[in-house]
Amino acid sequence: MYLFLMMGKTKQHKKLVRLAEKAELCATREEAQKLIRKAEKAHAKLEA
């Protein structure tokens, strides 16, 4: 069970890194806001 939880956290951390990379290349405010919402969800999963 512990390994499963750790893998979930690893996945969410990788997702946050990918979102940060995409945020660097954002062209519009709407894109940035969408990425921020996704990052907030991933961060919430890490906190749980």
C-alpha positions, 0 to 999 in steps of 0.5 A, a space after each residue: 500500500 505504501 509503495 502505491 501511495 508513493 508512486 502517486 506522489 511521484 506522478 503528481 510531482 512529475 506532473 507539476 514539473 511538466 506544468 511548470 515547463 509548459 507555463 514558461 512557454 504560455 502565450 496567453 493568459 487563458 492558457 496560463 490560468 488553465 495551467 495554474 488550475 491544473 497545478 493547484 489540483 496536482 498540488 492538492 493531491 500531493 498534500 493529501 
